[in-house]
Amino acid sequence: MAEQKQITFTLDGKQVAAPAGTLVIEAAKRQGIEVPSFCYYPGLTLQAACRMCLVEVEKMPKLQTACTLVATDGMVVKTTTDQVHGARKNMLEFLLANHPLDCPVCDKGGECELQDMTFRYGLDHSRFTEEKLHYPEEKWSPLIYYDSPRCILCFRCVRVCDEGMDVKALGVGARAVQSVILPNQQNHLDCEECGMCIDICPVGALTSGTYRYQTRPWEMTYVPNPCAHCSNGCKTTLSVRTNEIIRANNRDQSGVNGEFLCAKGRFAFDFTTNAERIRQPLVRRNGKLEPASWEDAIEELARRLKQVRDSHGPAAIGVIGSNHTTNEENYLLNRFARVTLGTNNLDHHRTADYAGLAAALGPKAKDAMATMADVYNAPAVLVIGNDISNQNPLVGWQIRAGVRHHGLRLYVINDRPSKIHRQAKQVVEVAPGGVRPALRWLATEQGQFGAQTTESLVQLKAALEAETDIVVIFGADIQGAAIRDLVSLAARFGGQTRFMALGDYANSRGASDMGLLPDRLPGYAPLSDAAERSRFGKLWGGEISSKPGMTARAMMDAAAAGKLKALYVVGANPIKTFGVTQPDRLSGLELLVVQDMFLTETAQRADVVLPAASSYEKDGTMTNTAGEVQMTRRAIDPQGPRSDFDLIRILSHQLNLLGAGAPIRLRTAEAAFDEIRQNVAGYDLPVAGLLAGRAELSSASCRNLESSYDIPDGAVFSSNDFLFTSGTLGRYCSKLNSTNEAKDRPWSSSPSMQSWWYR
C-alpha cells in the first residue's frame, strides 16, 4: 500500500502533521484537544447538524464545522477563542430550547454528552420564554424506548441503523422544530434489536428496556468480558450492581468489535438470573432427580464412575465437552478424560473444521489466519456458505464497514439468502448442498452445474484471480477435503490470502485448540505421535492411549447399542444437538452425568446433575473464531453453582481417593493458563496484553498432522442458529425472547421479516 501524503497545519498555536484528507476534528483528537460534537461519529457519514464543533480558521470569514473541515497544508485553526466559546454556548441554548430539564430522572444522567457540555460552557439561563414542546414517551420494543423531547436531532441513530447495520429501521419525520425520529413500523420497531441506536445516542432520547430507572452509572462496577454467545468474541462491558448484571455495552470502543454489539451481546445477559438455573446438585433417587449436598453428589459420582471403569474398562466411558466453557476448563477436561478416566472418547459439538484448516495450512497457519481487523482492512473478501448476518454478526459488521470506508469488494458463494448479499459485488447462488461442489469446481473445474451457475462461477473465478490480499471466510459447509480445495484455489490469488473458519459459539475455537477431540491432543497434536503422547502424559501424570476415541455422534450411537456405559457431559446438550428424540437411545447407559447451568433435555435424563457457573461468573480465557484470545473475568459471584474448572478438579481428587488416577493439582485458572502457554502449540501469548484487555492471536499451528487429514461425516455441523438464538443460552434470556423478532423464529419463514430482510 502506498504511503499516504502528510500535510502540516497549525492547531491552537502548534504545528501538527496529519495524513492528507484528515478532518480537523480528528486531527485535534489525536493531539488531545477536545472539539465538542453531538452529531459527528467516526465511521458514519458527516451530518454537521449540531454546529457544536465550530472552530475559527484564519482567512475564513465565518466559523467552520470541524467535523466537515478537511485539514490542508498551512491552515491555521483555533479551537478556544472567545468567538468559538460564545458560538458553542449559543448552540447549546438552541439545543436546550425544547430539551426537558429532567436530568434527575433521565437514565443518561452522569454520562450525557449534552449535560457535560452544558456544565463546561456554563449555560445557566435561556432567552426562550415559549413553552417547551411535549410528547409522550414511546415504547418501540421491549428493549428500546424513545423520549422525543430529549432528542437533539443529531441523527446518529438513523445513520448507524442505515449505514452500520444496513437495517434502515429508523428515519426522520416532520420538519424543523417538529422533527422526530420514527420507527419503521408506525409505533414500533421491526429490526435486529441490536441496540446500537441506544449506545450511540449522545443524550437520553433512546434508553434501554433492561436498564432504565434501575440505577446510576456511578453506582455500578464495570467488568469487561467476551460475549457469552456467538463465536465472534465481541467484548462487552458488564455493568454490575449488588451482584447483578444491570446492562451491557461497549461504549469505550475497545475490543475486537469496536463500538459494535448485536442483540445478544447487549441484552442477552439475564440468563445468569433466570429462575430455571440449577442452584444445587441433583441426584436421581427412586427414578426422580432430588436435591443433594455437594459432598454427596461428588462422592456418588466418583464412586459410580470408578465402578463403570472397573467393570467395563475406560473405553466404556465417554466425555462430551462444551463450546461455552473456558480454555482452561477445556484443557482440564482433556486431561481428566485421557489420564484420570483413561478414555479417548472425547469430543464436543464441532461447528467448524478448525483442525482441518490448521492441517491444510501447516506451519504457516499463524500468518494465514485472518483476524477481525483483517476482515475490515481487506481489499476483497470471499464468503463461502454460512449466514454471517445471523450467525456471525461482527463479521458482517466488519464487511459492511469495509465496503463503506474503503470500497471492500465482497464475493459470495451460498445456498441460502443472507442480508450481507446486498453488499456483494458478485453472488453465486447454488442449490441447497451445492456450496461444496461449487468450491470444487472453482478449484478443479470438475462438476456439473446449470448454464447460469457455471457462467457465474467462471466470472467469479476470473474476478478472484484478479484480486490480491483476499480474506476467505467459510462456515461448516467447508470441511476436510473441501478445505484443501479451498487452500489450493487460494494459492492462485495474488498477494497474501488469509482464512477464517466460522464456528457458532463463544469458545468453539478454544474447545478445538484445547484438544476436545477424539484423535488429537491440545494444539492439534495427533494421538499417533508418540512423543506428544509421552510429553502430555508426563505433564498430566499418567499414560495416554494411542487409539483414537469415538466422536460425539458415535458415542450417542454406542450408548443406544449398550456399548457405552457412562457419559460425562460438561456444558453441552447432546440430546438436542444431535437430535436424539427416542428416550431409549440412552437407555444402555449405566451412568449419565451432566454439568450445566440449566436442566436441559440431557440433564433431565441424567443420574447426577452438577450446577455450573457461566462465563460471566468465572475467570479464564476464551478464543474467538479468528483465534484471538481474550480474558474473561468474574463479574458476579455465582449463588450456588461452581465453575466447571473447580468441579473437574474436585472430581479428580475424589477419584484419586478411590484409587483412580492422579489428582489435578492446578488450583486456579491462572495456573492452568500458565501451563497452557508452556505446552500448547500457538498459545505462548503475552499475558500483559491479555491483562490490558487486548486480544492476542494464537498461532493455531498443527504439529505433525498430515495435511490430508479427514474427519468422519457428520462430525462438524452447524446448528444454523439465527440471530436471537445461541445454543443453550438464548433460550434462557427473557429480555431477548420478549421481542417480536425472537418470537418469529426462524426469520427465513417469517412473512413480516421477509418483506425487508431478504430484499
N, C-alpha and C positions, 0 to 999 in steps of 0.2 A: 504494500500500500504506500502510495506517495506521501511524503511528509507534508503536513499542512502548513501553509504560509502563516507566519506570525506578523501581527501588527502591534504597534506601540501607541498608547494614548495616555493622557493624564487624567487621573481619578482622584479627586479631593487632594490635589497637590502632589500626588505620587505618580511616577512613571510606571505604567502597568503594561505587561506584554500578555497577549492573548491570541489564540488562533483566529484567523480571519473568519468572519461570519458570526462571532460570538456576540450575544446580546449583552447590553450594558448591565442588566440586572444580574446575569450570570457571572460576568467578569467581576462585579462588585462583591458577589457572594464568595467568590474564590479568594478575595482579598480580606474577607472578614467584615465587610461593610454591609449592613442590612439596609436594603431598599424595600420598604413595605409594599406588599401587593396582596390583593384578595383574589383577583381573577386569574393571575398567572400561575401556571403549574407546569413544572418541567415535563416534557414529553407530549403535552397536549397542544393543540393549535392556539395561536395567540388571540386574545379577546380584547384587551385594552378597554374593559368595561368599567372598572372601579376607579381608575385615574389616581390611585394611591401611590404609584411608583414614579410620580413626576420628578424630573431632575432638571437641573439648569445646564445648558450646553452653550459654550462660548460661540458667539456669532450666529446663534439661532434666536429669533425674536421672541419665541414662546417656550414655555416649559414643555419638555418632551416625556413621553411614557417610556421608562427604561425597559419595559417588557417587550417593546416592539422596536426599540432603537438598536441598530447594529453598530458595534464599536468600529471605528475606522482610524487609520493612521493619522496621528496628530490631533485627534479630537480632545477637547478639554471639557471634562464633566465634573459638576459639583453636585453633591447629594445632600448637603447640610446647610445651605444658605437660608437666610430669613425668608426669602421668597418661596423656597421649596417647603419650608416648615409651615408657612401660612397656607399654602395651597393644599397641603395634605390635611391640615386642620379643617379647612373648608370642605374638602371632600368627605371627611368624617361627619361633618354637620349634615351634609346631604344624605349620607347613608343612614344616619340616626333619625332623620325626619319622621319616618314611619316605623322605626325599629322599636319594639316594646322594651321597656326598661325592667325586664324580668330576670336579670342575672341571678337573683337568689334562688329561683326555681328552675332555671334553664339547665339542662344536662350538660351543656357545653361550658358552663361556668368553671373558670380555673384553667381552661385550655382553649379559650375562644380567641381567635386572631383579632376580631373586632374589639373585644374587650381589652386586649393587650395594647392595641393602637390607641384606643381612647385614653387609657391611663398614660401612655407615652406622650401623647400630644396635648394632654390636659384640657380636653373639651368638656367644660363643666356647665355649659348652658347652650340653648338653641334659640335662634331668632324666629323659628317657625311656631306660630300660635295655633295653626289649624289642628283639628282633632286627628289623631292618628287613625289610619285605616285598620279595620278589624276583620279577621277571618277566623273561622273555627279551625282547630287542629284536625288534620285528616289522617286516617289510618289507611295507608296504601297497601299494607300487608301485615301479617303478624310480626314481621321483623323490621318494618320501615314506617316511620311516622313523619309527617310533613307539617311544619308550622309556618304558614305563608308570611305573616308579619315579620318574622325574624330573617327572612330571605333577603339577601343584598344583591341578588341577580348577578352573581359572578359567573354563572353558567358552567362552573366546574363539573357539577353532577351530570349535566346534559352531555358535555364533551367526553367525560370518562366512560359514560354508558355507550355513547355512539362510537368513539374512536378506539378507546381502550378495550371495551368488552364486545364491540360490534353487535350490540343488542338493540340499541335505539329505543329504549323503553321510556325515556324522558324527553320532554320538549317544553317550549315556552308558549304560553297563551296570553292574549290581550296585549295592550301596548302601554308604554310609558309607565307611570306610577301604578297602573293597574296590572302590570305584568306579573304573572305567576308561573311556577313550574308545574307542568301537568304530567300525570302518568299515562301510559299508552292505552289503558282500558277504562276511560272515563273517571271512575273514582277508585281504581285500584291498579296495582302493577301486575303485569304478566311478563315475567323476566326470569333471570337466573338467580335472583335474590342474593347476589354477591355482596351487597352492602358497600361496594366501593363508593357509592354516592354519599354514604354517611361519613366515612372517614375523610373524604376529600372536601367535604363542606367546611368552610372556614368559620361558620357560625353555628347556631343551634337550630337551623331550619330543618335539617334531617337528623332524626335521632333513632337510636336502636331500640327495638322492642325487647331485647334481652337485658338492657342496661338502664333504661330510663327510670328516673325517680328512685334509684336504689342507693346511690352513694355519691361521693365526690372524688375527683381524681387524686386529691392529696390524702385520702383515707385508704388508698389501696397500695399494695405492693405489686411490682411488675416483674414477671418471670418470663424470659424468652425461651421458646421451645419449638422444635419442629412440629408441624401439624400431625395429629394422630391418625389422619385418614389416608389420603392417596399417596402415591409414591414420589411425588414431586419434591417433597421436603421443604415446603414453604415455612419460613419462620413466622411464628405467631407469638405476639406478646400477650401473655395471660395476665389479666388484672384480677388480683385476689384480695378479698376481704373476709375476715373471720373464717378462714379455711374453706372458702367457696370461690370458685371462678365466677366473676361477675360479667366479664366481657373479654373479647379477644380482638386484637387488631395488629397492625404493623406500621404505625404512623411514623416511626423513625426511619422507615425505608431501608432497614438493614436486612441481611439475609439474602439468599439466592433469589428471592422473589421481589425485592424492592418494595413498592407500595402494594403489590397485588396480594389479595386473598380471595378465594372463592367462598361460596356459601358455607361449606364445611369448615374451612379454616376460621371464619369469622363468627359463625353462630353455633356450630355443632360441637360444643364443649360440655353440654349439660348431661351427657351420658355418665359423667362422674357422679352425679347426684340422682340418677334415675332410681325410682322406687324399686325396680326389679333387680338391682345389684345384689349379688350374694355377699353377705357380710360375715358369715361364719361357715366353717366346714360342714359338709353334709355327708353322711354315710348311709348306705342302703341297709336297712334292717327290716326283716319281715316284708320284703318287697316294696318298701317305701323309703324315700330319702328323708332322713331325720337329722336335725342339728346335732353336732358333736363338738367336743373340745378339740383344740389344735393337737394336743398330745395324743388323744385317742385316734384321731383321723390319721396322723402321720405314722403312728405305731401300727395301725391296722394296714395301712397302705404298704409300708415297708415289709411287714410280715407276709402279706399276700403276694407281693412282687417276688420276694425270695422263694416262696412256695412254688410259684409258677416256674421260676428259673430252675429250681432244683428238680422239679418233676418233669418238665418238658424241654429244658435247655434254653439258652439265650435266644436261639433262633425263633422261639415261640413267642417272643416279646416284640412288639412294635412301638415306635415312638413317632408321633406326628407333631412337629413344631409349628411356629407361628411366623407370619409376616408382619406382626404388630409389635412383638417383643423386641427388646434392645439387642444390640450386637453382643454385649456381654452375656446376656441371658441365653442367646442362641449358641454362643461359644460354650457356656457351661452345659447346656443341654446336649451338645455334641459329645463332650467329654463324659457326661453321665450315661448316655446311651452306649457308647462304644467301650468304655472301660468299666464303669460301675455295673451296668447291666450286661455288658459283653455282646451287644447286638448291633449290627449294621442296618437293621430295619429302621431307617431314619429318613424322614422326608418332610416336606411341607407343601402347601399349595403353591406350586411354581407358576407364576403368571408371566414370566418372560424367560427366555433361554440365555441367562447371563453366562452360564458356563460354556455354552456353545459359542457365544461371541468371544469370550476370553480365549477359547481354544483356537478359533479361526484366526484371531489376530496375533496370538502367540506373544513373544517378548515385547512387541511394540504396542501392546494393549493400552498402556497408560497414555501415550501420545495420540492414540487413535480414538480415545473416548471423548465424547462431547459433553461439556458442562452446560448448565442452563444459560450461562453468559454466552457460550459459543453459539447457541441456537439464535440468540438475539443478534449477534455480530456477524453471523454467516451471510455471505452474499447470496447463497442459494441453499434451500432445504428440500430434501426429498422425504415425504412421509409415506410409509407403506403400511396399509392396514391401520387398525385402531381408530377409535373415535376420540381424538385428543380433547375435543371441546368438552366432553362429558367425563372422560376417564383421566385425563392429564391436563387440567385447566391451565397450569402455569406454562406448560409447553405452548399451548395455544396463545396465551398472552404474549410470550416472547416472540412468537412468529408474527402476530399482528403488529407488535411494536416495531419489529424489524422491517416489516413492509412499509409502515408509515414513516419511519425515521430515515431509512437509507435504501429503500427500494428492494428489500429482500425478495428474491424470486422463489415462489413455492411451487413444488411439483408434487402431485398426489397420485397414488395407486390405491384404490379402495373398492370394497364390495358393499359398502353401506354409506348412507349420507352422513355428513358432518358439517357443522357450521363453518369450520375452518376452510372448507372448499371454496367459500366465497372470496377468500384471499388468494386463491391459487392462480398461477399463470397457466397451468395446464393440469387437468384432472383426467385420469384414465379410470373410467368406471367399468368394473368387471362383475360378472355374476357371482352370487354367493359361493365362497370357496375358491374363487378364481385369483386371489391375491398371489398365492404361491406360484401357480402356473405362469402368471404374468411376469413375475420376477425371473422365473426360469427362462422365459422367452427373452427377456432383456439380456440375460447373462449368456445364453447359448443359442438363441433364436430357434429353439426347439419347442414345439407345441402348436396346437391348432386353436385359432380364435376366428370369430366373425370378421368380415372385411373391415368394419368400422373400428373394432377394437384393435385389430392388427395395425391399421393406419395410425391410430392414436399411440400405440406402442412404438412404432417407427419414429414418429415425431418426438415422443418423449425421449427415446434413446439418443437421438441427434441433439436435442436440447441439453441433456445431461452431459454428454461428452464435450459440449462446448463450454461448460461451466468449470470453474475452479473453486477449490476450498469448499466443497459441499458438506453439509451435515446431513447424515442419513438417519432417519428415525423410524423405528418399526416396533410393532407390538407382538402379541403371542402368535399371530399367523406365521411369522417367520422364525423358524427354529431348525436345529440340526443341519441337514444338508442345504436347506434354503439359506441359512446364514453364510455358508461357504459360497453359494451362488452370489450372494449379495457382496461379499468381500471381493470376489472375482470381478464382478461388474464394476465395483468402485475403483479397482486398480486401473481402470481406463480413464478415470476422471483426472482432470488437471489439478495441480496443487495438492493440498493435504485434505484427505477425506476423513471426517470424524463420524463416529457412530454412537447412537443412543438406543438401547433396548428399553421399551416402556413396560414396566410392571404395573400392578394395580394398587398395592397397599403400602403403608408407611415404611415398612422395612423389608419389602420384598427383596431388594438387592442385598441387604445385610444378611438375611437368612441364607441366601446362596453363598455369599462370600464367607460366612462363618461355617459352612460345610454341613448344613442341614439337608444332606443329600445321601442317598444310599450307597454311592460309589466314590465319594470324594471327601477329603478332609478339609479343614479350613484353608482358604487360599486356593481352592480347587486342586489340591494335591490328590492324585488318584490313589485309591487303596492298593493298587497293584505296585506302587512304588515302595519297596521295602525300606528304603532309607527314610522316607517321610513317615511311614508307619512306626518305625523304630523311634524317630525323633519325638513324635507326639506321644507315643507310648511311654517313653521315659519321662516326658514332661507331666503326663497325666497319672503316672503311677500304675501302669498295667499294660497288658498286651492288646493289640488291635488286630482283629481278624482281617485277612486279605480278601475274603469272599464278600462281594457286594451284597447289600441287603435288598429288601423289597421297596418298590415305590409306594406312595400313599395309596394309589388305586389297587395295587397288588395286595397291600395289607388288608384293605377292605374285603377283597375277594377271598383272601386266606382266612379272614375271620368268619366269613359266611361258610367256608368249607370246613371249618373246625381245625385248620392248621395253625392259626394264630390264636394263642390262649390269653394274652394280655395286651392291652393297648393303652399307652400313656399319651394323652393328648394335652398339649400345652398351648393355650391361646388360639385354638382352632375349632372349627365346627365341621368335621369331615362328613357328617351325615347330610348336611345341607350343601356343602361344597361339592361333594362327589355324587349327589343325587341318590343317596341310599334311602329309598322310601319304604322298603319292606322291613318290618320290625325284626324278622328272623335273620336279617343279614348279619347282625352282630350277636346272634344267639350262641354262636360257637365260642365266644369269649368267656373265660372264667373271671376276668377282671378288666373293667373299663374305668380308667381314671381320667378326670378332666380338671385342668386348672384354667379358670376363666373368670371373667367379670360377671357374666350373666348365665342363667340357666338355659343355655341354648338347646337345640334339638338333640345334640350329642350329650350334653350334660344331663339332660332329663333321663337318659338311659344309663348313666354312669353308676358305678358301685361306690365310688368316692369322688366328691367334688370339693376342690380347694379354691377359695375365693382369691383372685389375683388383683394386683394393683394395675392401674392404667399407666400409660407412658407419661401422663401429666403428674403422676404421683411417685415417681422414682427417678434416680439418676442413671445416666448411661450415655450411649451414643447410638445414633441411627444413620444409615446410609441411604441416600435417596437413589432414584433410578439411574441417575447420571454418575453414581459413585462418589458423590460429595458427602462427606461425613460431618455430622453436627452433634453437638452435645444436647441431651435432654436433661432437664433439671426438675427436681421435685418442687412443684408449685404449691401443692396442697398435701396434707398428710392423709393417707387412706384410713378410714374409720373401720377397722376390722380386717380388710384384706391385707395380704403381704405381697411383696414383689415376687415375680417368678424366679428372680435371682436367689432370694432367700429360701424359697420353697424347694428349689432344686438342691441347693447347698445343704439345707437341713435334712432332706430326704437321703442324701448321700451319707450323711453322718449316721442316720438311723439304720440304714442298711449295713453300714460298717459295724455297728454294734451287734448286728446279727451275723456277722462274718461274711458279708458280701461286698467286696470291693473296697478300695481306699477312699477315704472321705475327701471332699473338695475343701482345700484349705483356704481358698480365696474368700475373703470376708466382705469385700466392698467392690463396687463397680469400677472404682479407680484402679484397684489392684488387678482386676480382670483385664482392664484395657491396657495396662502396662504389659501384661503377658501377651495380649493380642498384638501389640506393637512390636514385640520382640520376636514373635513366632509366626504370624500370619502374613503371607506374601502380600505386599501392597498396602499394609496398614501401619507402617512405621511413619506416623504422621506427627507433625509438630503440635505438642499439647498446648503451647502458648496460644496458637491461633484458635484452637477449639475453645479454650477458656475465654478468649476475647470475643467469642460469638461468631467467628468466621467458619465457613465450610471449607474443609480440606479434602482435596481429591485423592482418593485411594487409587492404586495403580491397576487393581483387578488383574494382575498378572497371573499366568497359568503355568505352574511348574510341571513340566514333563507330561502335559496332557496332549495326547495326539490330536492333530487338527481335524482328523476325520471322525472325531467323537460324535456319536448319535445318541439320542435319547429315545426311550420307549414311547410309542404312540400314546397320547393322552396324558403324558406326564406334565406337559406345560400347556396350560389353557387359561384363558381369561374368563372371569365371571360376567364380563361385559356390563359392569355396573354403569348406571347413569349418574348424573351429577349429584343427585341427592341421596345416593346410597354409598355405603362403604363397608362391605363385609358385615361383621357382627356389630359394628359400632353405629352406623347410620340408623339402624332400626331403633336405637335407644336414645335418639336425640329428639326430644319432644318439640323444641322450637322449630327445628328444621322440618319436621314432619307435619307441623301445623300449617305450612304454606300450601296453597293450591297447587303449585308446581310439583311438590313432592307427592301429593295425592294422585297426580295424573301420571304416575309411573307406568310403563316407561314412556318417555316423551315421544318416541317414534310412533306410538299408537294413539297419541292424544290429539284429537282434532283441533283443540284450542291452541296447541303449540305448533302444529304443522303449518298453520297459515303464515307464520313468520320465521319459524326456526330453520326450516329447510328451504326457504325460498331462494 
